[in-house]
Structure formats: structure tokens, C-alpha cells
Amino acid sequence: MKPEVASLLGQYQSMLLPFAYNITGDWQAAEDVVQEVLNHHLLSGDHQIENPKNYLIRSVINRSINEKKLLRNRMEQYRGAWLPTPVLTEESIYTAADREKILQYSLLILLEHLTPKERAVFILKETFDFNHEEIAEALDIKIEHSRQLLKRSKEKIPGRRTKAGKLNQQDSDMLRQLSDAISSADVERTKQLLSTDVQCVSDGGTKVSAARKLLTGQDRVSKFLKAIYGKYYPEDATTHVAEINHHPAILFKREGKVFRCIVFEIEDDAITNIFIVVNPDKLQHL
């Protein structure tokens, strides 16, 4: 590959990946979409486009919508719960602009209630600050249709939708307390850190066993967490508190590779939702 082409690939990838990832919810699929679009544009010799940036963004958006439709079909055959690919959003990983464009994990899960096109309109308007004229042009739809899709998407996912934030020390301390409480079999202390209606969902895919059903309540969730730190915790494993999609998380590593990622949603000083990803295909890039 020519140096100038490689330079352009790197320049555009960081800009385009948040669009593809937020729409698909799958990091590998997002990388493939961006690579295909860039290859077609940069390697085909078609450089007569007046605004290549807008052209590439539009191409990635539409290809991501098509890829999400394919993922939806595959998800129907998926074993157990399907969760988005977790992505590190620590400050050392991305520039501030790129970091802020990656959606919160809890919001990505809510967006699964939308159709791919509703999801794209919601993301373009709420995250990338597109106006309806720009969305209509990007998706080749009418402006009124864009407004209708946004209205429909908001009706399907009502409630609190916070902006991306920075992982704070209080959240990190809470996870360390939780880890210590579970490791020392302190059931009561574990429960104190969980909300009464806490929920826990796991994604193991087809390669790793995971809880197939949604777990709710302090008793069931605390017992499950205890099992993770006991029966399913190899002796040579280590844990590390990290920031995943703007949420506090614990990464479990063995021989330098992440084999489990637990993402936590915290409200009012209590853990309300726990998302556990053990599907190795979704942990490769971590």
C-alpha cells in the first residue's frame, strides 16, 4: 500500500468508526464497514468527488444500516442474550472528540429496540448533531420522514439518556468495594452495593457458556457474581477497573488477554444494571 493511501486510511478511520459502531453495535462489523468504504474510495482511483468527507460519512452510514439489518437476522439465531461489543473509552485511548461520539453502553442496549433506520436517525441527530436536512440527504429520504423516524425512535426508548461522561473516582471505588466484598464472601456488603431491583444479563455467544436468562434482584445477582469470582475465576487471572463505553467496568485477564468484561450502570450510589460479556469474539480488541 502506498504511504499516502495508508495515511489517508488512518486519518479517516478514526472519524468514521464511531458512525459505524454506534449504528451496528458491533466493533468488528464497524471496522469491516469502514475498511470496505475506504478501500472502494481510496484504492479505486475515484477521487473526483467534491466533498470526500461527506461522501465517506454518507457511505459508511448507509452501509452500516445494511450491516445492522444482517446482524439483526443473525441475532434471531443467537444463543442467549445479545450485547453490544464493549469498547474502551479511557482518555488515553481516544481524542476527546472521538471519545465523546462513542455511545454509552446502556444507550446502545436501548437502541436495539429500534429499526436500523430509526437507530441511524436517532444517532445522527442526538450524537452527531445532524439537522433533519442533513439526515435526509445522507439517508436519501424526505425531511418529514426523518422527523417521523426521530419521533418514533424517542417513543420507543423513553426515559433518561445522559451524555457521555468521564469515569469518576467514586464509581471506581465502588467497583473495588464490590470486588473485595465478593472475593471475601461478604454477602451483605455485596447486597448493599446493589439496588433492590438490580438486573444482570450475560452474553456468551456460541463459544462460552453464560446465564441464558435475565437475573433480577439482590439475592440472585449477588449469588451469580459470587460464582463468577469463585467457580469461574481461574487462579492466574487478574482484574482491572476500566472505562467501557463511558461506564465503570471490570476486565478479567488471563495470559494478557481479556476473557470477561463486566460493565456496570450506577445510579444514586447503587449498581442498577450489570452487563457481562464473555463471548470471545467481542473481546478480541480489548
C-alpha positions as CSV (number, residue, x, y, z in Angstrom):
1,M,0.0,0.0,0.0
2,K,1.3,3.4,-0.9
3,P,2.3,5.7,2.1
4,E,-0.1,8.4,1.1
5,V,-3.0,5.9,0.9
6,A,-2.1,4.4,4.3
7,S,-2.0,8.0,5.7
8,L,-5.5,8.7,4.4
9,L,-6.8,5.4,5.7
10,G,-5.6,6.3,9.2
11,Q,-7.0,9.8,9.0
12,Y,-10.5,8.7,8.0
13,Q,-10.8,5.6,10.1
14,S,-10.9,7.4,13.5
15,M,-13.6,9.8,12.1
16,L,-15.8,7.1,10.5
17,L,-15.6,4.3,13.1
18,P,-18.0,6.0,15.7
19,F,-20.7,6.2,13.0
20,A,-20.4,2.6,12.0
21,Y,-20.0,1.3,15.6
22,N,-22.9,3.2,17.0
23,I,-25.2,2.0,14.2
24,T,-24.2,-1.6,14.3
25,G,-23.2,-2.1,17.9
26,D,-20.5,-4.5,16.7
27,W,-16.9,-3.3,16.6
28,Q,-15.7,-5.9,14.1
29,A,-18.6,-5.2,11.8
30,A,-17.9,-1.4,12.1
31,E,-14.2,-2.0,11.2
32,D,-15.2,-4.0,8.2
33,V,-17.7,-1.4,7.0
34,V,-15.2,1.4,7.3
35,Q,-12.4,-0.6,5.6
36,E,-14.7,-1.6,2.7
37,V,-15.8,2.0,2.1
38,L,-12.3,3.4,2.3
39,N,-10.9,0.7,0.1
40,H,-13.5,1.4,-2.5
41,H,-12.9,5.1,-2.4
42,L,-9.1,5.3,-2.0
43,L,-8.0,2.3,-4.0
44,S,-10.4,2.6,-6.9
45,G,-8.8,5.8,-8.0
46,D,-12.2,7.6,-7.8
47,H,-11.1,11.0,-6.4
48,Q,-13.3,13.3,-8.4
49,I,-15.8,13.8,-5.5
50,E,-16.1,17.4,-4.4
51,N,-16.5,16.7,-0.7
52,P,-14.9,13.3,0.1
53,K,-15.5,13.7,3.9
54,N,-19.3,14.0,3.4
55,Y,-19.3,11.3,0.8
56,L,-17.4,8.8,3.1
57,I,-19.7,9.6,6.1
58,R,-22.8,9.0,4.0
59,S,-21.4,5.8,2.5
60,V,-20.5,4.5,6.0
61,I,-23.8,5.4,7.4
62,N,-25.8,3.6,4.7
63,R,-23.6,0.6,4.7
64,S,-23.8,0.3,8.5
65,I,-27.6,0.4,8.2
66,N,-27.5,-2.6,5.8
67,E,-25.0,-4.4,8.0
68,K,-27.2,-3.9,11.1
69,K,-30.1,-5.5,9.1
70,L,-27.9,-8.5,8.5
71,L,-26.8,-8.6,12.2
72,R,-30.5,-8.5,13.2
73,N,-31.2,-11.6,11.2
74,R,-28.2,-13.4,12.7
75,M,-29.3,-12.3,16.2
76,E,-32.5,-14.2,15.8
77,Q,-30.4,-17.4,15.9
78,Y,-28.1,-16.1,18.6
79,R,-27.9,-18.3,21.7
80,G,-29.0,-16.3,24.8
81,A,-28.8,-12.6,25.2
82,W,-27.0,-10.4,22.6
83,L,-25.0,-7.4,24.0
84,P,-23.0,-4.8,22.1
85,T,-19.3,-5.1,21.7
86,P,-17.7,-3.3,24.6
87,V,-15.2,-0.5,23.7
88,L,-12.6,1.2,25.9
89,T,-13.3,4.9,26.3
90,E,-10.5,5.8,28.6
91,E,-8.8,9.2,27.8
92,S,-5.6,7.6,26.8
93,I,-7.3,5.7,24.0
94,Y,-9.1,8.3,22.0
95,T,-9.0,12.1,21.4
96,A,-11.8,13.9,23.3
97,A,-13.9,14.3,20.2
98,D,-13.7,10.7,19.1
99,R,-14.3,9.5,22.7
100,E,-17.5,11.6,23.1
101,K,-19.0,10.2,20.0
102,I,-19.0,6.6,21.2
103,L,-22.3,5.9,22.9
104,Q,-22.9,4.8,26.4
105,Y,-23.3,1.1,26.8
106,S,-26.7,1.3,28.4
107,L,-27.9,3.5,25.5
108,L,-26.6,1.1,22.9
109,I,-28.7,-1.6,24.5
110,L,-31.8,0.6,24.4
111,L,-31.2,1.3,20.7
112,E,-31.8,-2.4,20.0
113,H,-35.5,-1.7,20.3
114,L,-35.3,0.5,17.1
115,T,-35.2,-0.5,13.5
116,P,-31.8,0.1,11.8
117,K,-33.0,3.3,10.1
118,E,-34.7,4.7,13.2
119,R,-31.4,4.0,15.1
120,A,-29.4,5.8,12.4
121,V,-31.6,8.9,12.5
122,F,-31.6,9.0,16.3
123,I,-27.8,8.7,16.4
124,L,-27.2,11.3,13.7
125,K,-29.5,13.8,15.4
126,E,-28.7,13.2,19.1
127,T,-25.0,12.3,18.9
128,F,-23.6,13.8,15.8
129,D,-25.8,16.9,15.8
130,F,-27.0,16.5,12.2
131,N,-30.1,18.5,11.3
132,H,-33.0,16.9,9.5
133,E,-31.9,18.3,6.2
134,E,-28.5,16.7,6.6
135,I,-30.1,13.4,7.7
136,A,-32.5,13.4,4.8
137,E,-29.6,13.9,2.4
138,A,-27.4,11.2,4.0
139,L,-30.2,8.6,4.0
140,D,-31.9,9.7,0.8
141,I,-35.2,10.3,2.4
142,K,-37.6,13.2,2.8
143,I,-37.1,15.7,5.6
144,E,-40.5,14.9,7.1
145,H,-39.7,11.2,7.1
146,S,-36.5,12.0,9.1
147,R,-38.6,13.9,11.6
148,Q,-41.1,11.0,11.9
149,L,-38.3,8.4,12.4
150,L,-36.8,10.5,15.2
151,K,-40.2,10.9,16.9
152,R,-40.8,7.2,16.6
153,S,-37.4,6.3,18.0
154,K,-37.9,8.6,21.0
155,E,-41.3,7.0,21.7
156,K,-39.7,3.5,21.7
157,I,-36.8,4.4,24.1
158,P,-38.3,7.0,26.6
159,G,-36.6,8.0,29.8
160,R,-33.2,9.3,30.8
161,R,-30.5,9.4,28.2
162,T,-27.4,11.1,29.6
163,K,-24.5,12.5,27.7
164,A,-21.2,10.7,27.7
165,G,-19.3,11.4,30.9
166,K,-15.9,10.7,32.5
167,L,-15.4,7.8,34.8
168,N,-15.2,9.2,38.3
169,Q,-13.3,8.1,41.3
170,Q,-16.4,7.3,43.3
171,D,-17.6,4.7,40.7
172,S,-14.1,3.2,40.6
173,D,-14.0,2.9,44.4
174,M,-17.5,1.3,44.3
175,L,-16.3,-1.4,41.9
176,R,-13.3,-2.1,44.1
177,Q,-15.5,-2.4,47.1
178,L,-17.8,-4.8,45.2
179,S,-14.9,-6.9,44.1
180,D,-13.5,-7.1,47.6
181,A,-16.9,-7.9,49.1
182,I,-17.5,-10.8,46.6
183,S,-13.9,-12.1,47.0
184,S,-14.3,-12.2,50.8
185,A,-17.8,-13.8,50.5
186,D,-19.3,-10.8,52.3
187,V,-22.9,-11.3,51.0
188,E,-24.4,-8.4,53.0
189,R,-21.8,-5.9,51.8
190,T,-22.3,-7.1,48.2
191,K,-26.1,-6.6,48.5
192,Q,-25.6,-3.1,49.9
193,L,-23.8,-2.1,46.7
194,L,-26.7,-3.4,44.5
195,S,-30.0,-1.7,44.1
196,T,-33.0,-3.8,45.2
197,D,-34.2,-4.3,41.6
198,V,-30.7,-4.7,40.1
199,Q,-30.6,-6.6,36.8
200,C,-27.9,-8.7,35.2
201,V,-27.6,-10.0,31.7
202,S,-24.8,-12.1,30.1
203,D,-23.6,-12.7,26.6
204,G,-21.5,-15.8,25.8
205,G,-22.4,-16.4,22.2
206,T,-21.9,-19.9,20.9
207,K,-18.4,-20.4,22.3
208,V,-18.7,-19.8,26.0
209,S,-21.5,-20.8,28.5
210,A,-23.3,-17.9,30.1
211,A,-26.5,-17.3,32.0
212,R,-29.3,-17.5,29.4
213,K,-31.9,-15.6,31.3
214,L,-32.1,-12.1,32.8
215,L,-31.3,-12.2,36.5
216,T,-33.1,-9.7,38.8
217,G,-32.9,-8.8,42.5
218,Q,-30.1,-8.6,45.0
219,D,-30.2,-12.3,46.0
220,R,-29.9,-13.8,42.6
221,V,-27.4,-11.3,41.2
222,S,-25.1,-11.5,44.3
223,K,-25.0,-15.3,44.1
224,F,-24.2,-15.1,40.4
225,L,-21.4,-12.6,41.0
226,K,-20.0,-14.8,43.7
227,A,-19.9,-17.8,41.3
228,I,-18.0,-15.6,38.8
229,Y,-15.4,-14.8,41.4
230,G,-15.3,-18.4,42.6
231,K,-16.1,-21.3,40.3
232,Y,-15.4,-19.2,37.1
233,Y,-12.3,-17.4,38.3
234,P,-9.0,-19.0,37.2
235,E,-6.2,-18.9,39.7
236,D,-3.9,-17.0,37.4
237,A,-6.5,-14.4,36.4
238,T,-6.3,-10.7,37.3
239,T,-8.9,-7.9,37.4
240,H,-8.6,-4.3,36.3
241,V,-11.1,-1.5,36.7
242,A,-11.6,0.3,33.3
243,E,-14.0,2.6,31.5
244,I,-16.1,0.8,28.9
245,N,-18.5,3.0,26.8
246,H,-18.4,5.7,29.5
247,H,-19.4,3.2,32.2
248,P,-17.3,1.8,35.0
249,A,-16.3,-1.8,34.3
250,I,-14.1,-4.7,35.4
251,L,-11.9,-6.5,32.9
252,F,-10.8,-10.1,33.7
253,K,-7.5,-11.0,32.2
254,R,-5.5,-14.2,31.8
255,E,-2.2,-14.5,30.0
256,G,-2.6,-11.0,28.8
257,K,-6.0,-11.5,27.2
258,V,-9.4,-10.3,28.4
259,F,-11.8,-13.2,28.9
260,R,-14.6,-11.4,30.7
261,C,-15.9,-7.9,30.7
262,I,-18.4,-6.7,33.2
263,V,-20.0,-3.3,32.6
264,F,-21.9,-1.6,35.4
265,E,-24.6,1.1,35.4
266,I,-24.7,3.1,38.6
267,E,-27.5,5.4,39.8
268,D,-27.9,7.0,43.2
269,D,-24.8,5.3,44.6
270,A,-26.1,1.8,43.8
271,I,-25.5,-0.6,40.9
272,T,-28.7,-0.9,38.9
273,N,-27.6,-2.9,35.8
274,I,-24.8,-5.3,35.1
275,F,-23.8,-6.4,31.6
276,I,-21.4,-9.4,31.3
277,V,-19.7,-10.1,28.0
278,V,-17.8,-13.4,27.8
279,N,-18.2,-14.0,24.0
280,P,-14.5,-14.1,22.9
281,D,-15.4,-12.7,19.5
282,K,-16.5,-9.5,21.2
283,L,-13.4,-9.2,23.5
284,Q,-10.6,-9.6,20.9
285,H,-9.9,-5.9,20.5
286,L,-9.7,-5.3,24.3
